[in-house]
């Protein structure tokens, strides 16, 4: 009966990843009902089923029950185990969909996680592997999760619809996290980026770089955009191109933006010049929103603050995304933690849009499964 009392209950398919990740970290069982029960094709989608299998792989002793129609899911989390794994992600979502959640769980495994993920590396829906490599890894380092073994390596690129990409993600384990005071983003000092093309002319990448530089050079001299043209086996199964840009500040804040071409056979063809220009504009938009963490990683930063030692952590963020707002509600249900949220107007910060200063005291989460050697 004690176990039943702790079980959290939700309805609907939204925020499935948040709920499973937080249930795993807090050790609280979870029941989700009415997953797309009103639709013609009810129940879990293939990418969600693939995500649940991934959670099952990285944990030991999890109990997962799904009813026949796939509309009800019961999850009782086991211990985070880690180790060397492989997983084939569903090509209907990018690898970023799976990687974002692994970034939240990896530091708390029993054995350091080393996982090979296969699927779509860059698409228009989820954060690409490039962006997570450029922004999420430096963020983990700020919380004391670093070392030689922290890496994301792209061995093959895969574009939708067929994918065929492959990446390696490795992360060391930590017993406790450091609290952070991260309130001054600082001025932008340089812009870096990657323009990639697979199964199309390598000229595409150069054309994107030209047009993006046309916009960014007006603001900053230190711009370097790599061109990455993968050939043969390492270029995946579908043609496509795209670009990922990151702006780095003097204080080590990294803001990112990215765009990818339309999948083969879907939508109108995109000109590389347009894509490069639009990506540069998106980066300027992200810089305007500002904050010390870009909008992709807001929830990761808030989670790591929550799980920190019993000390005050502060982070300045740009406007909160709807995903982050829901994440704060979930943090309250799973960990009973509330953030103090102060809005900073554009005048106070002298730049960009309105910011929010998020403050919390960590719950002192301790990685119990990490063996002391």
C-alpha positions as CSV (number, residue, x, y, z in Angstrom):
1,X,0.0,0.0,0.0
2,X,2.9,2.4,0.7
3,X,4.1,1.9,-2.8
4,X,0.7,2.6,-4.2
5,X,0.4,5.9,-2.3
6,X,3.6,7.2,-4.0
7,X,2.4,6.3,-7.5
8,X,1.9,9.3,-9.7
9,X,-0.9,9.3,-12.2
10,X,-1.1,11.2,-15.5
11,X,-3.3,11.2,-18.6
12,X,-2.4,11.8,-22.2
13,X,0.8,11.4,-24.3
14,X,2.3,14.8,-23.7
15,X,5.7,15.1,-21.9
16,X,6.2,11.3,-21.8
17,X,10.0,11.7,-21.6
18,X,9.9,14.2,-18.8
19,X,7.7,11.9,-16.7
20,X,9.7,8.8,-17.3
21,X,13.1,10.5,-16.6
22,X,11.9,12.1,-13.4
23,X,10.2,8.9,-12.3
24,X,13.5,7.1,-12.8
25,X,15.5,9.6,-10.9
26,X,13.1,10.0,-8.0
27,X,12.3,6.3,-7.9
28,X,8.6,6.9,-7.9
29,X,6.3,4.6,-9.9
30,X,4.1,6.2,-12.6
31,X,0.9,5.4,-14.3
32,X,-0.1,7.2,-17.6
33,X,-3.6,6.6,-18.9
34,X,-5.6,7.5,-22.0
35,X,-2.6,7.8,-24.3
36,X,-4.2,9.0,-27.6
37,X,-7.3,7.0,-26.6
38,X,-9.6,9.2,-28.8
39,X,-7.5,8.8,-32.0
40,X,-8.1,6.4,-34.8
41,X,-4.7,4.8,-34.1
42,X,-4.6,4.8,-30.3
43,X,-1.7,4.2,-28.0
44,X,2.0,4.7,-28.0
45,X,3.8,5.6,-31.2
46,X,6.8,3.7,-32.4
47,X,9.3,6.4,-31.2
48,X,7.8,6.4,-27.7
49,X,7.9,2.6,-27.5
50,X,11.6,2.9,-28.6
51,X,12.2,5.4,-25.9
52,X,10.6,3.1,-23.3
53,X,12.9,0.3,-24.5
54,X,15.9,2.6,-24.1
55,X,14.9,3.5,-20.5
56,X,14.6,-0.3,-19.9
57,X,18.1,-0.8,-21.3
58,X,19.9,1.8,-19.1
59,X,18.1,0.6,-15.9
60,X,18.1,-2.6,-14.0
61,X,15.0,-4.1,-12.6
62,X,12.4,-1.7,-14.1
63,X,8.9,-3.0,-14.4
64,X,7.0,-1.7,-17.4
65,X,3.5,-2.8,-18.2
66,X,1.6,-1.6,-21.2
67,X,-2.0,-2.7,-22.0
68,X,-3.0,-4.3,-25.3
69,X,-4.0,-1.1,-27.0
70,X,-1.0,0.8,-25.7
71,X,-3.1,3.4,-24.1
72,X,-2.1,2.8,-20.5
73,X,1.5,2.6,-19.3
74,X,2.6,1.6,-15.8
75,X,6.3,2.1,-15.0
76,X,8.1,1.2,-11.8
77,X,11.7,2.4,-12.1
78,X,14.7,0.2,-11.3
79,X,18.2,1.3,-10.6
80,X,20.2,3.3,-13.2
81,X,22.8,0.8,-14.4
82,X,24.6,2.2,-17.4
83,X,27.5,0.3,-19.0
84,X,28.2,-0.2,-22.7
85,X,25.0,-0.3,-24.8
86,X,23.6,0.1,-28.3
87,X,20.2,1.3,-29.3
88,X,18.4,1.7,-32.6
89,X,16.2,4.8,-32.4
90,X,13.0,5.1,-34.3
91,X,13.6,7.1,-37.5
92,X,10.4,9.1,-37.0
93,X,12.2,11.2,-34.4
94,X,15.8,12.5,-34.3
95,X,18.5,10.9,-32.0
96,X,18.3,14.2,-30.1
97,X,14.9,13.1,-28.7
98,X,16.6,10.2,-27.0
99,X,19.9,11.9,-26.2
100,X,18.2,14.8,-24.3
101,X,16.9,12.4,-21.8
102,X,20.1,10.3,-21.6
103,X,21.9,13.6,-20.7
104,X,19.6,13.9,-17.7
105,X,20.2,10.3,-16.5
106,X,23.8,9.5,-17.5
107,X,25.6,11.2,-14.5
108,X,23.7,9.1,-12.0
109,X,24.4,5.6,-13.4
110,X,26.1,2.8,-11.5
111,X,28.6,2.3,-14.3
112,X,29.7,5.1,-16.7
113,X,27.4,5.1,-19.7
114,X,28.8,4.4,-23.2
115,X,26.1,4.1,-25.7
116,X,25.9,3.9,-29.5
117,X,22.6,5.4,-30.9
118,X,21.5,4.8,-34.5
119,X,18.9,6.8,-36.4
120,X,18.3,10.3,-37.6
121,X,21.1,12.7,-36.5
122,X,19.6,15.9,-37.9
123,X,16.0,16.7,-38.5
124,X,13.6,19.6,-38.2
125,X,11.9,18.5,-35.0
126,X,14.4,17.6,-32.3
127,X,17.6,19.2,-31.3
128,X,20.4,17.8,-33.5
129,X,23.3,15.9,-32.2
130,X,25.6,18.8,-33.2
131,X,23.6,21.3,-31.1
132,X,23.6,19.0,-28.0
133,X,27.3,18.4,-28.4
134,X,28.0,22.2,-28.6
135,X,25.6,23.3,-25.8
136,X,24.7,20.4,-23.4
137,X,28.2,19.1,-22.8
138,X,29.6,22.5,-21.6
139,X,26.5,22.8,-19.4
140,X,27.2,19.5,-17.8
141,X,30.8,20.6,-17.1
142,X,29.5,23.6,-15.2
143,X,27.9,21.2,-12.7
144,X,31.1,19.3,-12.3
145,X,30.3,16.5,-14.7
146,X,33.4,16.4,-16.8
147,X,36.5,14.4,-17.7
148,X,38.0,12.7,-20.7
149,X,35.1,10.3,-21.0
150,X,32.5,13.0,-21.6
151,X,31.9,13.0,-25.3
152,X,29.4,12.9,-28.2
153,X,30.9,11.6,-31.4
154,X,29.2,11.6,-34.7
155,X,30.4,8.7,-36.8
156,X,27.7,8.8,-39.4
157,X,25.1,11.4,-40.3
158,X,21.5,10.4,-41.0
159,X,18.8,12.6,-42.5
160,X,15.1,11.8,-42.4
161,X,13.1,9.9,-43.6
162,X,15.4,6.9,-43.5
163,X,18.1,7.9,-41.1
164,X,21.2,5.7,-41.0
165,X,23.2,7.9,-38.7
166,X,25.2,6.7,-35.8
167,X,26.6,8.5,-32.7
168,X,28.5,7.6,-29.6
169,X,27.6,9.2,-26.3
170,X,29.8,8.6,-23.3
171,X,29.5,10.2,-19.8
172,X,31.2,9.7,-16.5
173,X,29.3,9.2,-13.3
174,X,29.2,11.6,-10.4
175,X,28.2,11.1,-6.7
176,X,27.1,14.6,-6.2
177,X,26.6,17.7,-8.4
178,X,28.1,21.2,-7.7
179,X,25.7,24.1,-7.2
180,X,26.1,26.9,-9.8
181,X,25.8,30.6,-9.8
182,X,25.4,31.4,-13.4
183,X,23.8,34.8,-13.7
184,X,25.9,36.9,-16.1
185,X,25.9,35.6,-19.7
186,X,28.5,38.2,-20.8
187,X,29.1,39.5,-24.3
188,X,29.3,37.4,-27.4
189,X,33.0,36.9,-28.5
190,X,32.8,34.3,-31.3
191,X,30.5,32.3,-33.5
192,X,31.2,28.8,-34.6
193,X,29.2,26.4,-36.7
194,X,28.9,23.4,-38.9
195,X,27.3,23.3,-42.3
196,X,26.8,19.7,-43.3
197,X,25.6,18.0,-46.5
198,X,25.0,14.3,-47.2
199,X,24.2,12.7,-50.5
200,X,24.0,16.1,-52.2
201,X,26.7,18.3,-53.9
202,X,29.4,19.4,-51.4
203,X,28.9,22.9,-52.8
204,X,25.6,23.1,-50.8
205,X,27.6,23.5,-47.6
206,X,29.7,26.3,-49.0
207,X,26.6,28.2,-50.2
208,X,25.1,28.0,-46.7
209,X,28.3,29.3,-45.1
210,X,28.5,32.2,-47.6
211,X,24.9,33.4,-46.9
212,X,25.1,33.0,-43.1
213,X,28.4,34.9,-43.0
214,X,26.8,37.6,-45.1
215,X,24.5,38.4,-42.1
216,X,26.8,37.6,-39.1
217,X,29.9,39.4,-40.4
218,X,28.1,42.7,-39.8
219,X,28.3,42.1,-36.0
220,X,31.4,40.1,-35.3
221,X,34.8,39.3,-37.0
222,X,35.5,36.0,-35.3
223,X,33.3,33.6,-37.2
224,X,34.3,30.1,-38.3
225,X,31.8,27.7,-39.9
226,X,33.1,24.3,-40.7
227,X,31.8,22.4,-43.7
228,X,31.2,18.8,-43.1
229,X,30.5,16.6,-46.2
230,X,30.2,13.0,-45.4
231,X,30.6,10.4,-48.2
232,X,29.7,6.8,-48.8
233,X,28.6,4.7,-45.8
234,X,28.9,7.5,-43.3
235,X,26.4,9.7,-45.2
236,X,23.3,7.7,-44.1
237,X,20.4,6.7,-46.3
238,X,18.7,10.0,-47.3
239,X,19.9,13.1,-48.9
240,X,19.8,16.5,-47.1
241,X,21.8,19.4,-45.7
242,X,21.6,21.8,-42.9
243,X,23.4,24.1,-40.5
244,X,24.1,24.5,-36.8
245,X,25.5,27.7,-35.4
246,X,26.6,28.5,-31.8
247,X,27.6,31.8,-30.3
248,X,30.0,31.8,-27.3
249,X,30.3,34.6,-24.8
250,X,33.3,35.7,-22.7
251,X,31.8,33.9,-19.7
252,X,31.3,30.6,-21.4
253,X,27.6,30.8,-22.2
254,X,26.8,29.0,-25.4
255,X,23.7,29.8,-27.4
256,X,22.7,27.8,-30.5
257,X,20.4,27.7,-33.5
258,X,20.0,25.2,-36.3
259,X,18.0,24.4,-39.4
260,X,17.8,21.4,-41.7
261,X,16.4,21.0,-45.2
262,X,13.0,19.4,-45.8
263,X,13.1,15.5,-45.8
264,X,13.2,13.9,-49.3
265,X,9.8,14.0,-50.9
266,X,8.2,16.3,-48.3
267,X,7.6,20.0,-48.8
268,X,9.2,22.4,-51.2
269,X,13.0,22.3,-51.9
270,X,14.9,24.8,-49.8
271,X,17.7,26.8,-51.3
272,X,20.9,26.5,-49.3
273,X,21.3,30.4,-49.4
274,X,17.9,30.8,-47.7
275,X,18.6,28.2,-45.1
276,X,22.0,29.8,-44.2
277,X,20.3,33.2,-43.9
278,X,17.4,31.9,-41.8
279,X,19.8,30.0,-39.5
280,X,21.8,33.1,-38.9
281,X,18.6,35.0,-38.1
282,X,17.5,32.3,-35.7
283,X,20.9,32.6,-33.9
284,X,20.4,36.4,-33.6
285,X,16.9,35.7,-32.2
286,X,18.4,33.2,-29.6
287,X,21.0,35.8,-28.7
288,X,18.2,38.4,-28.2
289,X,16.4,35.9,-25.9
290,X,19.7,35.5,-24.2
291,X,20.2,34.1,-20.7
292,X,23.0,31.8,-19.6
293,X,21.5,28.6,-21.1
294,X,19.9,28.5,-24.5
295,X,16.2,27.5,-24.9
296,X,17.1,23.8,-25.9
297,X,18.8,23.1,-22.5
298,X,16.6,25.0,-20.1
299,X,15.1,21.9,-18.6
300,X,18.4,20.1,-18.3
301,X,19.9,23.1,-16.4
302,X,16.8,23.2,-14.0
303,X,17.0,19.5,-13.4
304,X,20.7,19.6,-12.5
305,X,20.1,22.6,-10.2
306,X,17.3,20.6,-8.5
307,X,19.5,17.6,-8.0
308,X,22.5,19.6,-6.7
309,X,23.8,19.7,-3.1
310,X,21.7,21.4,-0.5
311,X,23.0,24.8,-1.5
312,X,21.6,27.7,-3.5
313,X,21.9,27.6,-7.3
314,X,21.0,30.5,-9.6
315,X,20.7,30.6,-13.4
316,X,19.6,33.4,-15.6
317,X,17.4,32.2,-18.5
318,X,15.7,33.8,-21.4
319,X,11.9,33.5,-21.7
320,X,10.8,30.0,-20.6
321,X,9.6,27.7,-23.3
322,X,6.2,25.9,-22.7
323,X,8.2,22.7,-22.4
324,X,10.2,24.1,-19.5
325,X,7.1,25.5,-17.8
326,X,5.6,22.0,-17.8
327,X,9.0,20.6,-16.6
328,X,8.9,22.9,-13.5
329,X,5.4,21.5,-12.7
330,X,6.7,18.0,-13.0
331,X,9.8,18.8,-10.8
332,X,7.3,20.0,-8.1
333,X,5.3,16.7,-8.3
334,X,8.3,14.4,-8.3
335,X,10.8,16.2,-6.0
336,X,8.5,18.7,-4.1
337,X,10.8,21.5,-5.2
338,X,9.8,25.0,-6.1
339,X,11.9,27.6,-7.9
340,X,12.0,31.2,-7.0
341,X,11.3,33.0,-10.3
342,X,12.2,36.7,-10.7
343,X,11.7,38.5,-14.0
344,X,14.3,40.9,-15.2
345,X,13.1,43.5,-17.7
346,X,15.1,44.4,-20.8
347,X,16.1,47.7,-19.2
348,X,17.7,46.1,-16.1
349,X,19.7,43.8,-18.2
350,X,20.5,46.4,-20.9
351,X,20.0,43.9,-23.7
352,X,17.7,41.6,-25.5
353,X,14.3,40.3,-24.3
354,X,13.0,39.8,-20.8
355,X,14.9,37.3,-18.7
356,X,14.0,35.2,-15.7
357,X,16.3,34.5,-12.8
358,X,15.7,31.0,-11.5
359,X,16.8,30.2,-7.9
360,X,16.5,27.0,-6.0
361,X,18.1,25.0,-3.2
362,X,19.2,21.6,-4.4
363,X,17.6,18.5,-2.8
364,X,21.1,17.0,-2.2
365,X,20.5,14.1,-4.5
366,X,23.1,11.5,-4.0
367,X,24.0,8.8,-6.6
368,X,23.5,5.8,-4.4
369,X,24.2,3.2,-7.1
370,X,27.7,4.6,-7.8
371,X,30.2,2.1,-6.3
372,X,33.0,3.7,-4.4
373,X,36.3,2.4,-5.8
